[in-house]
């Protein structure tokens, strides 16, 4: 059992070409001094660090037989001081719900409330920068993609420590 109390974060990772494209958007738009983690789709924000082994076990089970999950970019949304790419993925919504049910007693109020799937490509930016990013990304053509893996991280007060990566191993039919 892990005794590190720092919170755990669970994210979804895209197939390599899309992951690279999102990384490029993040590098181009995120304030450089704050861009400490790769582009990601957060599923859970703050699971107690003591649950690391249990979360890792469940992520391994969820991905072992499942194929990469079909998803699509579904537009751009303003975050006020940032910009996000909306993601639609019914299979990931279901997987997240299953994991939330299993970990319910460990979840923060934020994580119990659910999630609107998105990738933040800009945050904590000044209004002119937000306006430029929105203009450059709108309209965003809908693009199909796949969720390739789930990842587990430990929050270190800014940067994140990578704890594990579980690719979806099932065959796409």
Backbone as CSV, one residue per row, in Angstrom:
resi,resn,N_x,N_y,N_z,CA_x,CA_y,CA_z,C_x,C_y,C_z
1,UNK,0.838,-1.178,0.000,0.000,0.000,0.000,0.885,1.243,0.000
2,UNK,0.553,2.177,-0.873,1.301,3.424,-0.957,0.869,4.347,0.170
3,UNK,1.824,4.989,0.796,1.484,5.913,1.876,1.653,7.368,1.463
4,UNK,2.046,7.610,0.228,2.205,8.979,-0.264,0.830,9.633,-0.329
5,UNK,0.610,10.710,0.426,-0.726,11.317,0.475,-1.061,12.218,-0.710
6,UNK,-0.077,12.536,-1.539,-0.351,13.466,-2.641,-1.357,12.849,-3.608
7,UNK,-2.279,13.661,-4.124,-3.381,13.122,-4.921,-2.950,12.524,-6.250
8,UNK,-3.801,11.615,-6.705,-3.619,10.945,-7.986,-4.549,11.565,-9.021
9,UNK,-4.094,11.568,-10.256,-4.862,12.082,-11.385,-4.931,10.963,-12.418
10,UNK,-6.115,10.731,-12.969,-6.281,9.746,-14.037,-6.628,10.502,-15.313
11,UNK,-5.886,10.214,-16.382,-6.120,10.878,-17.661,-6.253,9.852,-18.779
12,UNK,-6.779,10.331,-19.898,-6.829,9.530,-21.119,-5.832,10.116,-22.105
13,UNK,-5.183,9.234,-22.846,-4.192,9.635,-23.846,-4.715,9.252,-25.232
14,UNK,-4.501,10.115,-26.199,-4.969,9.890,-27.566,-3.962,9.074,-28.367
15,UNK,-4.418,8.607,-29.534,-3.502,7.933,-30.457,-2.395,8.922,-30.823
16,UNK,-1.215,8.426,-31.219,-0.032,9.285,-31.337,-0.187,10.529,-32.209
17,UNK,-0.803,10.416,-33.374,-0.909,11.595,-34.246,-1.748,12.687,-33.589
18,UNK,-2.874,12.311,-32.994,-3.730,13.300,-32.332,-3.051,13.839,-31.077
19,UNK,-2.384,12.970,-30.328,-1.681,13.421,-29.127,-0.644,14.470,-29.505
20,UNK,0.086,14.219,-30.583,1.088,15.181,-31.046,0.471,16.500,-31.475
21,UNK,-0.662,16.443,-32.168,-1.340,17.663,-32.606,-1.808,18.482,-31.399
22,UNK,-2.389,17.802,-30.407,-2.849,18.496,-29.197,-1.673,19.081,-28.414
23,UNK,-0.558,18.348,-28.371,0.656,18.868,-27.708,1.108,20.162,-28.381
24,UNK,1.085,20.173,-29.718,1.470,21.377,-30.452,0.564,22.554,-30.139
25,UNK,-0.746,22.307,-30.060,-1.686,23.376,-29.690,-1.387,23.896,-28.291
26,UNK,-1.111,22.989,-27.388,-0.832,23.382,-26.002,0.454,24.211,-25.930
27,UNK,1.498,23.769,-26.623,2.755,24.532,-26.625,2.557,25.921,-27.226
28,UNK,1.737,26.007,-28.267,1.521,27.285,-28.953,0.667,28.255,-28.145
29,UNK,-0.202,27.751,-27.275,-1.187,28.610,-26.625,-1.078,28.707,-25.111
30,UNK,-0.447,27.754,-24.467,-0.389,27.730,-23.005,0.755,28.620,-22.538
31,UNK,0.566,29.419,-21.504,1.707,30.185,-20.990,2.871,29.238,-20.659
32,UNK,4.014,29.482,-21.251,5.154,28.556,-21.161,5.533,28.219,-19.724
33,UNK,5.481,29.200,-18.833,5.894,28.957,-17.449,4.916,28.055,-16.695
34,UNK,3.720,27.860,-17.241,2.713,27.015,-16.589,2.519,25.671,-17.283
35,UNK,3.123,25.497,-18.441,2.914,24.286,-19.234,3.871,23.193,-18.766
36,UNK,3.477,22.486,-17.707,4.355,21.506,-17.067,3.980,20.061,-17.342
37,UNK,2.823,19.843,-17.967,2.356,18.475,-18.216,1.929,18.349,-19.675
38,UNK,1.927,17.134,-20.208,1.509,16.962,-21.604,0.011,17.216,-21.772
39,UNK,-0.404,17.422,-23.014,-1.834,17.542,-23.309,-2.529,16.285,-22.790
40,UNK,-3.693,16.472,-22.187,-4.362,15.347,-21.545,-5.863,15.602,-21.425
41,UNK,-6.599,14.544,-21.241,-8.027,14.579,-20.974,-8.186,14.023,-19.566
42,UNK,-8.498,14.874,-18.605,-8.575,14.450,-17.208,-9.891,13.744,-16.933
43,UNK,-9.795,12.554,-16.349,-10.975,11.798,-15.936,-11.241,11.954,-14.447
44,UNK,-10.169,11.994,-13.643,-10.277,12.196,-12.198,-9.168,13.147,-11.778
45,UNK,-9.515,14.101,-10.925,-8.598,15.178,-10.551,-7.839,14.952,-9.246
46,UNK,-8.422,14.212,-8.295,-7.803,14.163,-6.963,-8.236,12.921,-6.191
47,UNK,-7.727,11.775,-6.591,-7.961,10.538,-5.846,-6.870,10.454,-4.776
48,UNK,-7.205,10.049,-3.555,-6.177,9.975,-2.514,-4.983,9.117,-2.944
49,UNK,-3.792,9.607,-2.653,-2.573,8.902,-3.029,-2.467,7.508,-2.455
50,UNK,-3.098,7.287,-1.315,-3.047,5.967,-0.684,-3.757,4.896,-1.509
51,UNK,-4.552,5.300,-2.504,-5.296,4.344,-3.335,-4.545,3.964,-4.606
52,UNK,-3.266,4.303,-4.703,-2.509,4.079,-5.941,-2.604,2.641,-6.447
53,UNK,-2.363,1.662,-5.600,-2.371,0.262,-6.044,-3.754,-0.146,-6.546
54,UNK,-4.792,0.261,-5.857,-6.158,-0.081,-6.263,-6.527,0.571,-7.586
55,UNK,-6.177,1.819,-7.760,-6.472,2.514,-9.016,-5.698,1.857,-10.160
56,UNK,-4.428,1.571,-9.953,-3.617,0.926,-10.992,-4.207,-0.430,-11.379
57,UNK,-4.641,-1.196,-10.401,-5.246,-2.505,-10.669,-6.497,-2.349,-11.531
58,UNK,-7.322,-1.395,-11.196,-8.569,-1.188,-11.952,-8.293,-0.680,-13.366
59,UNK,-7.308,0.196,-13.525,-6.966,0.678,-14.865,-6.469,-0.474,-15.736
60,UNK,-5.674,-1.358,-15.150,-5.179,-2.519,-15.894,-6.332,-3.415,-16.336
61,UNK,-7.293,-3.636,-15.463,-8.445,-4.473,-15.807,-9.296,-3.837,-16.901
62,UNK,-9.512,-2.538,-16.811,-10.372,-1.850,-17.777,-9.776,-1.819,-19.181
63,UNK,-8.473,-1.831,-19.282,-7.825,-1.686,-20.590,-7.350,-3.008,-21.194
64,UNK,-7.291,-4.063,-20.408,-6.677,-5.319,-20.858,-7.324,-5.901,-22.110
65,UNK,-8.636,-5.910,-22.187,-9.332,-6.545,-23.305,-10.023,-5.545,-24.223
66,UNK,-10.127,-4.312,-23.810,-10.857,-3.308,-24.597,-9.982,-2.761,-25.722
67,UNK,-10.563,-2.547,-26.892,-9.811,-1.907,-27.979,-9.721,-0.406,-27.737
68,UNK,-8.854,0.291,-28.462,-8.836,1.756,-28.373,-10.256,2.296,-28.576
69,UNK,-10.585,3.337,-27.838,-11.955,3.852,-27.821,-12.155,4.915,-28.891
70,UNK,-13.152,4.744,-29.764,-13.403,5.769,-30.780,-13.895,7.059,-30.134
71,UNK,-13.336,8.158,-30.593,-13.685,9.471,-30.056,-13.653,10.471,-31.202
72,UNK,-14.096,11.684,-30.910,-13.983,12.734,-31.924,-13.849,14.085,-31.254
73,UNK,-13.126,14.961,-31.932,-13.061,16.352,-31.515,-14.404,16.966,-31.878
74,UNK,-15.014,17.671,-30.941,-16.387,18.138,-31.132,-16.516,19.648,-30.987
75,UNK,-15.442,20.374,-31.213,-15.522,21.826,-31.157,-14.607,22.430,-30.117
76,UNK,-14.691,23.742,-30.034,-13.849,24.534,-29.138,-14.747,25.179,-28.095
77,UNK,-14.248,25.296,-26.865,-15.020,26.016,-25.856,-14.111,26.950,-25.083
78,UNK,-14.689,28.071,-24.697,-13.968,29.040,-23.880,-14.009,28.596,-22.426
79,UNK,-12.897,28.756,-21.751,-12.818,28.492,-20.314,-12.708,29.799,-19.533
80,UNK,-13.037,30.899,-20.166,-12.871,32.207,-19.540,-11.473,32.723,-19.794
81,UNK,-10.508,32.200,-19.053,-9.107,32.602,-19.244,-8.322,31.528,-19.988
82,UNK,-9.042,30.743,-20.780,-8.388,29.696,-21.547,-9.313,29.114,-22.590
83,UNK,-8.805,28.085,-23.264,-9.522,27.448,-24.363,-9.349,25.935,-24.241
84,UNK,-10.420,25.216,-24.563,-10.371,23.754,-24.548,-10.978,23.204,-25.825
85,UNK,-10.550,22.005,-26.171,-11.129,21.248,-27.274,-12.106,20.250,-26.653
86,UNK,-13.370,20.323,-27.054,-14.376,19.384,-26.552,-14.179,18.023,-27.216
87,UNK,-14.353,16.977,-26.426,-14.189,15.607,-26.899,-15.494,14.850,-26.661
88,UNK,-15.902,14.067,-27.642,-17.039,13.165,-27.465,-16.534,11.736,-27.577
89,UNK,-16.865,10.939,-26.560,-16.451,9.532,-26.543,-17.367,8.787,-25.573
90,UNK,-18.438,8.203,-26.108,-19.410,7.509,-25.266,-18.755,6.370,-24.484
91,UNK,-17.841,5.651,-25.115,-17.183,4.532,-24.433,-16.352,5.020,-23.248
92,UNK,-15.690,6.156,-23.396,-14.896,6.699,-22.295,-15.803,7.213,-21.181
93,UNK,-16.935,7.806,-21.548,-17.908,8.216,-20.528,-18.332,7.010,-19.694
94,UNK,-18.621,5.890,-20.362,-19.035,4.687,-19.654,-17.936,4.104,-18.789
95,UNK,-16.724,4.093,-19.297,-15.582,3.590,-18.542,-15.346,4.449,-17.299
96,UNK,-15.444,5.758,-17.466,-15.249,6.656,-16.329,-16.317,6.422,-15.267
97,UNK,-17.560,6.227,-15.715,-18.652,5.969,-14.777,-18.414,4.673,-14.006
98,UNK,-17.949,3.649,-14.702,-17.642,2.372,-14.049,-16.540,2.544,-13.000
99,UNK,-15.508,3.267,-13.345,-14.412,3.503,-12.405,-14.878,4.369,-11.232
100,UNK,-15.702,5.366,-11.509,-16.234,6.221,-10.434,-17.073,5.401,-9.459
101,UNK,-17.899,4.499,-9.977,-18.704,3.646,-9.096,-17.807,2.815,-8.185
102,UNK,-16.729,2.278,-8.732,-15.827,1.422,-7.957,-15.051,2.201,-6.897
103,UNK,-14.766,3.465,-7.180,-13.928,4.276,-6.282,-14.732,5.341,-5.531
104,UNK,-16.042,5.264,-5.572,-16.918,6.337,-5.107,-16.524,6.911,-3.745
105,UNK,-16.249,6.069,-2.782,-15.955,6.549,-1.428,-14.635,7.312,-1.347
106,UNK,-13.786,7.156,-2.343,-12.495,7.841,-2.365,-12.537,9.171,-3.118
107,UNK,-13.617,9.426,-3.844,-13.643,10.566,-4.761,-13.968,11.881,-4.074
108,UNK,-13.343,12.931,-4.581,-13.648,14.291,-4.139,-15.008,14.691,-4.702
109,UNK,-15.571,15.771,-4.183,-16.843,16.280,-4.705,-16.719,16.592,-6.193
110,UNK,-15.590,17.157,-6.602,-15.371,17.481,-8.012,-15.413,16.215,-8.866
111,UNK,-14.762,15.157,-8.420,-14.728,13.923,-9.197,-16.059,13.175,-9.152
112,UNK,-16.811,13.316,-8.071,-18.142,12.706,-8.012,-19.114,13.397,-8.953
113,UNK,-18.879,14.660,-9.237,-19.796,15.445,-10.071,-19.738,15.054,-11.542
114,UNK,-18.779,14.272,-11.933,-18.657,13.887,-13.334,-17.705,14.807,-14.069
115,UNK,-17.674,14.656,-15.382,-16.709,15.403,-16.183,-17.302,15.675,-17.559
116,UNK,-16.967,16.829,-18.100,-17.246,17.127,-19.502,-15.918,16.932,-20.214
117,UNK,-15.854,15.949,-21.076,-14.584,15.580,-21.697,-14.030,16.730,-22.529
118,UNK,-12.785,17.082,-22.251,-12.115,18.143,-23.003,-10.609,18.064,-22.771
119,UNK,-9.882,18.726,-23.649,-8.439,18.892,-23.507,-8.175,20.387,-23.432
120,UNK,-7.597,20.841,-22.337,-7.278,22.254,-22.177,-6.005,22.555,-22.961
121,UNK,-6.114,23.485,-23.909,-4.940,23.861,-24.701,-4.443,25.253,-24.324
122,UNK,-5.197,25.932,-23.457,-4.761,27.238,-22.950,-5.464,27.469,-21.623
123,UNK,-4.742,28.006,-20.642,-5.333,28.315,-19.345,-4.535,29.440,-18.698
124,UNK,-5.207,30.183,-17.840,-4.575,31.279,-17.089,-3.892,32.274,-18.021
125,UNK,-4.545,32.536,-19.146,-4.008,33.462,-20.146,-4.752,34.792,-20.066
126,UNK,-4.139,35.814,-20.600,-4.770,37.134,-20.655,-5.842,37.142,-21.745
127,UNK,-6.891,37.968,-21.574,-8.006,37.986,-22.534,-7.608,38.126,-24.004
128,UNK,-6.644,38.982,-24.374,-6.289,39.046,-25.796,-5.740,37.716,-26.336
129,UNK,-4.969,37.007,-25.520,-4.424,35.708,-25.945,-5.545,34.680,-26.098
130,UNK,-6.524,34.726,-25.201,-7.669,33.808,-25.293,-8.444,34.084,-26.576
131,UNK,-8.671,35.355,-26.849,-9.413,35.738,-28.054,-8.687,35.256,-29.316
132,UNK,-7.367,35.405,-29.344,-6.583,34.940,-30.499,-6.673,33.421,-30.655
133,UNK,-6.553,32.709,-29.545,-6.613,31.243,-29.609,-7.986,30.778,-30.088
134,UNK,-9.039,31.375,-29.557,-10.390,31.004,-29.999,-10.561,31.259,-31.490
135,UNK,-10.086,32.410,-31.943,-10.223,32.754,-33.364,-9.439,31.787,-34.247
136,UNK,-8.252,31.383,-33.791,-7.426,30.497,-34.622,-7.972,29.070,-34.672
137,UNK,-8.748,28.681,-33.676,-9.258,27.305,-33.607,-10.706,27.165,-34.073
138,UNK,-11.386,28.280,-34.289,-12.801,28.251,-34.643,-12.982,28.606,-36.106
139,UNK,-13.776,27.873,-36.867,-14.423,26.619,-36.450,-13.431,25.458,-36.514
140,UNK,-13.543,24.575,-35.571,-12.690,23.388,-35.533,-13.416,22.261,-36.254
141,UNK,-12.851,21.751,-37.333,-13.513,20.634,-38.012,-13.605,19.430,-37.076
142,UNK,-14.745,18.746,-37.115,-14.865,17.519,-36.329,-13.857,16.517,-36.873
143,UNK,-13.116,15.903,-35.957,-12.068,14.968,-36.374,-12.192,13.683,-35.575
144,UNK,-12.236,12.549,-36.269,-12.255,11.284,-35.537,-10.867,10.977,-34.981
145,UNK,-10.843,10.260,-33.878,-9.594,9.855,-33.246,-9.882,8.636,-32.378
146,UNK,-8.904,8.213,-31.611,-9.077,7.114,-30.664,-8.377,7.451,-29.353
147,UNK,-8.952,6.981,-28.274,-8.282,7.020,-26.976,-7.418,5.767,-26.926
148,UNK,-6.119,5.946,-26.798,-5.175,4.833,-26.893,-4.803,4.224,-25.547
149,UNK,-4.888,5.024,-24.465,-4.407,4.535,-23.172,-5.005,5.353,-22.038
150,UNK,-4.924,4.788,-20.847,-5.220,5.518,-19.617,-3.908,5.703,-18.876
151,UNK,-3.789,6.836,-18.190,-2.549,7.133,-17.471,-2.862,7.513,-16.034
152,UNK,-1.927,7.219,-15.160,-2.031,7.564,-13.747,-0.845,8.443,-13.380
153,UNK,-1.152,9.527,-12.680,-0.155,10.527,-12.303,-0.283,10.852,-10.821
154,UNK,0.791,11.364,-10.250,0.742,11.931,-8.901,0.962,13.433,-9.032
155,UNK,0.078,14.191,-8.398,0.179,15.650,-8.425,1.273,16.089,-7.459
156,UNK,2.217,16.888,-7.965,3.360,17.329,-7.159,3.320,18.829,-6.879
157,UNK,2.134,19.414,-6.885,2.017,20.840,-6.599,2.279,21.721,-7.799
158,UNK,2.275,21.189,-8.965,2.545,21.899,-10.220,2.802,20.855,-11.281
159,UNK,4.034,20.316,-11.334,4.281,19.208,-12.261,3.605,17.930,-11.755
160,UNK,3.521,16.959,-12.635,2.960,15.660,-12.288,4.035,14.593,-12.453
161,UNK,3.962,13.570,-11.619,4.845,12.409,-11.745,4.069,11.281,-12.432
162,UNK,4.601,10.769,-13.535,3.957,9.657,-14.239,4.125,8.381,-13.421
163,UNK,3.012,7.719,-13.124,3.049,6.483,-12.344,2.763,5.249,-13.184
164,UNK,2.054,5.418,-14.287,1.752,4.257,-15.117,0.948,4.627,-16.341
165,UNK,1.054,3.763,-17.344,0.318,3.933,-18.603,-0.231,2.566,-18.994
166,UNK,-1.545,2.516,-19.265,-2.208,1.276,-19.627,-2.865,1.436,-20.993
167,UNK,-2.236,0.887,-22.048,-2.845,0.978,-23.377,-4.064,0.054,-23.475
168,UNK,-5.013,0.461,-24.288,-6.135,-0.415,-24.607,-5.592,-1.508,-25.518
169,UNK,-5.747,-2.766,-25.110,-5.065,-3.873,-25.776,-5.958,-4.722,-26.679
170,UNK,-7.257,-4.515,-26.614,-8.153,-5.309,-27.453,-8.012,-4.932,-28.917
171,UNK,-8.503,-5.802,-29.779,-8.414,-5.549,-31.217,-9.602,-4.724,-31.671
172,UNK,-9.337,-3.769,-32.548,-10.398,-2.972,-33.147,-11.078,-3.838,-34.193
173,UNK,-12.390,-3.868,-34.156,-13.134,-4.705,-35.120,-13.692,-3.862,-36.216
